[in-house]
Amino acid sequence: MPWRAVSSAGLALSASGVAGIVYMLIVIRRAREQRGYAPVLEDWLWHCTFPFIAYGALLVAALLLRRDPHTFS
């Protein structure tokens, strides 16, 4: 998408990162509270850890992008 300013892309990335982290915290809480199935290591990795890292990387990218003062014209 052609952004007019880098801050617009940073805002979209930060919103996605924050929303994803909140969602992953809800998923982790629900996975810990369930009683019908005991998650194994692969479940924790693929459904909790890796997505949490990915959303965290989006948030870090947004924070680093805001430090770049360059704007597009």
C-alpha positions in Angstrom: 0.0 0.0 0.0 1.4 3.4 -0.8 1.8 5.2 2.5 2.0 8.9 2.6 4.2 8.8 5.7 6.1 6.1 7.5 4.1 6.8 10.7 0.9 5.4 9.0 2.7 2.1 8.4 4.0 2.2 11.9 0.5 2.7 13.3 -0.8 -0.2 11.3 2.0 -2.5 12.5 1.8 -1.4 16.1 -2.0 -1.9 16.1 -1.6 -5.4 14.7 1.2 -6.3 17.1 -0.7 -5.1 20.2 -3.9 -6.8 19.1 -2.0 -10.0 18.4 -0.2 -10.0 21.7 -3.5 -9.5 23.6 -5.1 -12.3 21.6 -2.2 -14.6 22.4 -2.5 -13.9 26.1 -6.1 -14.9 25.9 -5.2 -18.1 24.0 -2.5 -19.0 26.5 -4.9 -18.4 29.4 -7.6 -20.6 27.8 -5.1 -23.3 27.0 -3.9 -23.5 30.6 -7.5 -23.6 32.0 -8.8 -26.4 29.8 -9.2 -29.8 31.3 -10.4 -32.0 28.4 -7.0 -32.1 26.7 -3.4 -31.7 28.0 -1.4 -29.7 25.6 2.0 -31.1 24.7 5.2 -29.2 23.8 4.3 -29.0 20.1 0.9 -27.4 21.0 2.6 -24.8 23.2 5.2 -24.0 20.5 2.9 -23.8 17.5 -0.2 -22.3 19.0 1.3 -20.0 21.7 5.0 -19.4 21.6 5.7 -18.8 17.8 2.6 -16.6 17.2 3.5 -14.6 20.4 7.1 -14.0 19.0 5.7 -13.0 15.6 3.3 -10.5 17.1 6.1 -9.2 19.3 8.3 -8.8 16.2 5.5 -6.7 14.5 5.4 -4.4 17.5 9.2 -4.1 17.6 9.2 -3.3 13.9 6.6 -0.6 14.4 8.6 1.0 17.2 11.8 0.9 15.1 10.0 2.3 12.1 8.8 5.3 14.1 12.4 6.2 14.8 13.0 6.7 11.1 12.3 10.4 10.3 12.2 9.9 6.5 8.8 10.7 4.9 7.7 9.9 1.4 6.3 12.5 -0.9 
